[in-house]
Amino acid sequence: MSTAQTSRQPDALDILEADHRAVEQLFDAFDRAPHDDLERKATLVQRACELLSIHSIVEEELLYPAARQALGGAKVIDVDEAYVEHFLVKTLIEKFANLKAGDAGFDATFTVLKENVTHHVEEEESTLFPEVRKTGVDLMTLGRKIEARKEALQKRITDVAMAH
């Protein structure tokens, strides 16, 4: 048996945490981008918004309902708060439909998006994810569903981009 076969497959929370790291890398790249490199900034923002949109959808469709059912009681407040935080992130993402790199407010909007996402990630990884891990949720099956849904959403984004 090879080491690849003996190592544990990523579960749902591992997959979502990997998404968090990917978005954090985009935030860091944006922070390091020269102020006047508008093309780079636009590309980084577009990719971050795509990743965050896909991530939000899979959490809302798959993780949060499973967490709500498994946790029940007072811990559901963590799930409710996560939905509200997603709403705020999606609202900021929508602003980029009308903002272009170099426009007044472009960098500031991305900074506020970063701050909101960073807060959300910290809460999920320190509170919600550990609580979900303690439940009987089948995180491997949920992970396979998340991966399949992410692939379908990414394909849709690619198809739309290729059609234009």
N, C-alpha and C positions, 0 to 999 in steps of 0.2 A: 504494500500500500504506500503510495507516495505521500509526502507531507501535505500536498494540496488536498488529498482525500481525508487525511486525519484531522486537519484543522477545521474548526467550527465554521459553518456557513453563517454569513451575517443574518441576523434576525431583523424584524421590523424596526426596532429602535436603533440598531447599528446602522441601518440604511438611512434613517432620518438624521442620525448624528453625522454621517458622512456628508449628507446634504448641507448640514449646518457648517461643516468645515469648508466645503466648496464655496459657499456664499461668503464666509469670512475671508477667504482668500481673494475673492473679487473685491470686497470692501477694502482690504489692505492694498490691493493693486490700484484701486481708484485713489486712495490716499497718497500713494507714491507717484501717481501720474503727474507729469508737468502740468501746471495750471493752464497752459495754452494748447495742450495736446487734446483738442476737442474730439478728434476721431477716436482716440483711445478711450476717453471718458465715455463717449456715446456707446461704444462697443461693450465696455464693462457694465454700464448701467443696463443696457438691453439684456445682456446675459444674466445679470443678477435678477432682473425682473422676471425673466423666463424661469429661472430655477426656483425663485420664491413662489411664483404662481403655481407651478407644478407641485412643489412641496406643500403648499397650502391646501391644494385640492386633495392630495392623497391623505393628508392628516385629517381634513374635515370629512372626507368620505369614508375613510377606513379606520384610522387610529382613534380619533375622538369618540366615535360611536362605541367602539370596542372598549375603550377606557371608561366611558360613562357607565356602560353595563357592568364591567368588572369591578369598578371602584364603588359605585353607588354612594349613598349618604353624603356626608359633608365634603368628601374629596372631590365630588363632582364640580365644586366651585373652581378647581384648577382647570377643568375642561371648559367650563363656561368662560373663564377669563381668557383662555387660549383662543376661543372663537372671537371674542371682542378684539384681542390683539391682532388676529388675522384680518379682521375688518379694517383696522387702522392701516395695516401694511398694504392691503389691496387698494385702499383709498389713495395712499401715496403713490403706488405703482401706476394707478390711473392718471395721475398728474403728468406722467412722462409721455402720455399720448399727445400732449400739447406743448411739452417742453423739449427744447433741443439743447445740446451741449453748447455752452456759451451764453444761453439765455439767462436773464436775471432769475435767480431762484433755482436753477438747475442743480448746482452743487449743494445748496442748502437743503433742497428736497431730498437729495440722496443721503446727506448727512443725517437728517431726521429719520429717514428710512433705516439707515444703519443702526441708529440708536434704538429704534423700536425693535428691530429684529434681534439685536444683541440682547436686549432685556428679555425678549420672548424666549430666546434660546437658553439663556441662563436659567429662567424659571422652568422650562421644560426639562432640561438636563439635570437640574438639582432637585426638582420636586416631582413633576408628573411622571417622567420616565422611570425613576426608581420605584414609585408607587405602582406603576403598571407592571414592572418586572416582578413585583411581589405577588401579583394575582395569578390566576390560572390561565390567562390569555395565551393562546398558541401563537407565540411571536414568530415562529418559523413560517407557518402558513400565512399569517398576516404579512410577513415580509415578502413572500412570493406574490401576494395580491398587490402589494405596494409597488413592487418592481414592474409587474405587468401593467399596472395603471400608469406609472411614470413613463414607460415605453410608449404606450398609446398616446399619452398627452404630448410627448416630445415629437412623435410622428406627426401629430396634428399640427403642431407649430411649424415643423419642417415643411409639411405639405402646403400650408398657407404661405410660407415664405417663398417657396419655389413657384407658386402660382402667380406671384407678383413680379 
